[in-house]
Amino acid sequence: MTKHALRTTALDILVRIGEKGGFSHLLIDQAIKTKGLSSRDEGLLTEMVYGTIQRKLTLAYFLDAFIQANKKIDPWVKWLLYMSFYQMVYLDKVPAHAIIHEAVEIAKHKGHKGVAGLVNGTLRNAQRSGFPSFDKIKDPIERLSIETSHPLWLVNRWIDLYGMEITTKICHSNLRHKPISVRIQPLKINKQSAISLLEDEGYEVESSIFSNQGLIIRQGNILKSSLFKNGMITIQDQSSMLVAEMLDLKQDMVVLDACSAPGGKATHIAEKMENRGAVHAYDLHDKKAKLVSKKAKELDLNILKVGQADSRKLKDIHGPEEFDRILLDAPCSGLGVLRSKPDIKYHKKQEDIDSLAQIQGQLMESVSSLLKKGGKLVYSTCTIDKSENESIVQEFLVNHPNFKIDDQFFKELPEELKTSIGITDWGLQLFPHEYNTDGFFLTRLIKMD
């Protein structure tokens, strides 16, 4: 693909995300598959789209310095300037003159001479005079919001929850690349053999502290590895791997994964049980439930019983006290995965968090009756908001005195996590900056006899 075509594709995706609410990861995947991009083009497209979305508020601050506030420009022109600014400020390998040339060519093709002149003049002005400093923003909270491109309401919320120091670290970490991590399929290959094979193929890997099945890929496109193609590894964030590790699983158990898609945790559970027993995995949407079945098939795991259902109504399908273990990886705001899905931070509002907390409470209420006496329930989310995490657990325990936090949970954590700043009486909150993972919460409850 030519540079012009690649940047035009990136611009089209940005407009669809920014103006029509499209999802960045889905649109990028679609473009990669339909246009048959080379690895190099795939990397640049991903970088331009994710980087521009990730830095949107910062780029808007830059644009305000060069275009008068009352001047109307078409949305695609705005996103073209954002994308060009991003490359000029944050991508070292692309020279400014090439960025400007390509932007002007796109403007000529999509617009008219006046638009091309505006784009050329704005970018050359930025190249000549430089971009405005964040030091001009006197309020420290507003400055953090603009500098790290997080909505002001969200920065204020995190400061109220965790203080300025942790919030600053969260915001900056959300702008940094997170390493890809994978989980071996231990019924097919052991960890050392997987490491040796990957290193022979040129990958740079290391073990994860979160799971004895986990590997961190420091270098190389793991999707092209022989292990991935042969179903011997699957991609999963390290924090997500911790869930199955903390479920205290044994062979021949009957386990419920109440909100299962896309199936990473359900298949990990089956692997921990050595493919013996039963894992009932549900998702609200049939299309997503099929993803779980697909992943199980890829990994040759046949104990998963996958279905579509609203897990608030599982009592219509299963009897009381049917399960030895329950995983409730609840639908959440996703504020812990902003590095891989940066558009989330612009779409979410405070009322969305409140609505999700209601659903999370309903799910806990529903699935808890399905747990056997002496059984264990892990509650987890990929967010860092207390109202979706600690508060849900606290309220549930007030209303269900036959449940308690399992003290063994804290003792069974991997050694390196036992000193985490996120440990409280209610569970473990992982922050994205602490171990370079997704932001993630989990805890384990036990149903008393």
Secondary structure, DSSP 8 states (H G I E B T S, - for coil): --HHHHHHHHHHHHHHHHHH---HHHHHHHHHHHHT--HHHHHHHHHHHHHHHHTHHHHHHHHHTTS-TT----HHHHHHHHHHHHHHHH-SSS-HHHHHHHHHHHHHHHS-HHHHHHHHHHHHHHHHH----GGG--SHHHHHHHHHT--HHHHHHHHHHH-HHHHHHHHHHTTS---EEEEE-TTT--HHHHHHHHHHTT-EEEE-SS-TTEEEEEES-GGGSHHHHTTSEEE--HHHHHHHHTT---TT-EEEESS-TT-HHHHHHHHHTTT-SEEEEEESSHHHHHHHHHHHHHTT---EEEEE--GGGGGGTS-TT-EEEEEEE-----TT-TTT-TTHHHH--HHHHHHHHHHHHHHHHHHHTTEEEEEEEEEEES---GGGTHHHHHHHHHH-TTEEE-THHHHHS-GGGTT-TTEETTEEEE-HHHHSS--EEEEEEEE--
